[in-house]
Amino acid sequence: MADAPHPGDLVQVRTRHWLVEERVGPRSAGEQTLVRLVGVDDDNSERQLAVLWERELDARIVRHAAFDRLGERGFDAPELFAGHLASCLDLGAIQLCSELGQRETSRSPSEGSCE
């Protein structure tokens, strides 16, 4: 098996993707490497798992070309990203208000609204 991953590596263990939080190397020959992980899959987000790396059957470090190139060209300026995020949040609020308005057409104006 390949070397154990390091903190910050993306790995696949037990058919799920995890982020390595900690690696505790063996103290002597014959011992395994303890790797502490946190889930990154949508339905497994933030779940924690500790494994002995050498004992896992399908454990591997994920090295996708796109993941390795993340940030290669830099990132948007914080002001630009903040503007984009604000517009997305505003759009989400508009959509939510629209959905609420369709469901609650009998509400009176005094009960509050999204306007």
C-alpha positions as CSV (number, residue, x, y, z in Angstrom):
1,M,0.0,0.0,0.0
2,A,1.1,3.6,-0.6
3,D,2.3,5.9,2.1
4,A,-0.3,7.2,4.6
5,P,-1.8,10.6,3.8
6,H,-0.9,13.9,5.5
7,P,-3.3,16.5,7.0
8,G,-5.1,18.3,4.3
9,D,-5.1,15.4,1.8
10,L,-8.4,14.3,0.3
11,V,-8.8,10.5,0.6
12,Q,-11.3,7.8,-0.2
13,V,-12.0,5.3,2.5
14,R,-14.9,2.9,2.7
15,T,-16.3,4.3,-0.6
16,R,-16.6,7.8,0.9
17,H,-14.5,10.9,0.6
18,W,-12.7,12.3,3.6
19,L,-10.4,15.1,4.6
20,V,-7.3,14.1,6.6
21,E,-7.3,16.0,9.9
22,E,-4.4,14.2,11.6
23,R,-1.8,11.5,11.0
24,V,-0.2,9.7,13.9
25,G,2.7,7.7,12.5
26,P,3.8,4.3,14.0
27,R,6.2,4.5,16.9
28,S,7.9,1.2,16.0
29,A,8.3,-1.3,13.2
30,G,5.2,-3.4,12.7
31,E,2.7,-0.7,13.9
32,Q,0.2,1.0,11.6
33,T,-0.5,4.7,11.0
34,L,-3.6,6.2,12.7
35,V,-5.4,8.6,10.4
36,R,-8.2,10.8,11.7
37,L,-10.7,11.9,9.1
38,V,-13.7,14.2,8.6
39,G,-16.3,13.5,6.0
40,V,-16.8,15.8,3.0
41,D,-19.6,14.1,1.0
42,D,-22.9,15.9,1.2
43,D,-24.6,13.2,3.2
44,N,-21.5,12.5,5.4
45,S,-20.4,16.0,6.1
46,E,-18.4,16.6,9.2
47,R,-18.7,13.0,10.4
48,Q,-15.5,11.8,12.0
49,L,-13.6,8.5,11.5
50,A,-10.3,7.2,12.7
51,V,-8.7,4.4,10.8
52,L,-5.5,2.4,10.7
53,W,-4.4,3.3,7.2
54,E,-2.5,0.1,6.3
55,R,-5.5,-2.0,7.4
56,E,-8.1,-0.4,5.1
57,L,-8.9,-2.3,2.0
58,D,-9.8,0.4,-0.4
59,A,-8.0,3.4,1.1
60,R,-6.4,5.8,-1.4
61,I,-5.3,9.4,-1.6
62,V,-7.4,11.2,-4.2
63,R,-5.4,13.0,-6.8
64,H,-7.8,14.5,-9.3
65,A,-6.2,16.9,-11.7
66,A,-9.0,19.5,-11.1
67,F,-8.6,19.3,-7.3
68,D,-4.8,19.6,-7.5
69,R,-5.2,22.7,-9.7
70,L,-7.7,24.4,-7.4
71,G,-6.6,28.0,-6.9
72,E,-3.9,27.8,-9.5
73,R,-5.1,31.0,-11.2
74,G,-5.9,32.7,-7.9
75,F,-9.2,33.6,-6.3
76,D,-11.6,36.4,-6.8
77,A,-11.1,39.6,-4.7
78,P,-13.1,39.4,-1.4
79,E,-15.3,42.3,-2.5
80,L,-16.2,40.6,-5.8
81,F,-17.0,37.3,-4.0
82,A,-19.0,39.1,-1.3
83,G,-21.1,40.8,-4.0
84,H,-21.7,37.5,-5.7
85,L,-22.7,35.8,-2.4
86,A,-25.0,38.7,-1.5
87,S,-26.8,38.5,-4.8
88,C,-27.2,34.7,-4.4
89,L,-28.6,35.2,-0.9
90,D,-30.9,37.9,-2.2
91,L,-32.1,35.6,-5.0
92,G,-32.6,32.8,-2.5
93,A,-34.7,35.1,-0.3
94,I,-36.8,36.2,-3.3
95,Q,-37.4,32.6,-4.3
96,L,-38.3,31.7,-0.7
97,C,-40.7,34.6,-0.4
98,S,-42.3,33.7,-3.7
99,E,-42.8,30.1,-2.5
100,L,-44.2,31.3,0.8
101,G,-46.5,33.7,-1.0
102,Q,-47.9,31.0,-3.1
103,R,-48.6,28.8,0.0
104,E,-49.9,31.5,2.3
105,T,-52.1,33.7,0.1
106,S,-54.6,34.0,2.9
107,R,-52.2,35.9,5.3
108,S,-53.0,39.4,6.1
109,P,-50.4,42.2,5.5
110,S,-50.2,42.8,9.3
111,E,-48.8,39.3,9.8
112,G,-45.6,40.2,8.1
113,S,-44.3,39.6,4.6
114,C,-41.1,39.2,2.7
115,E,-41.4,42.6,1.0
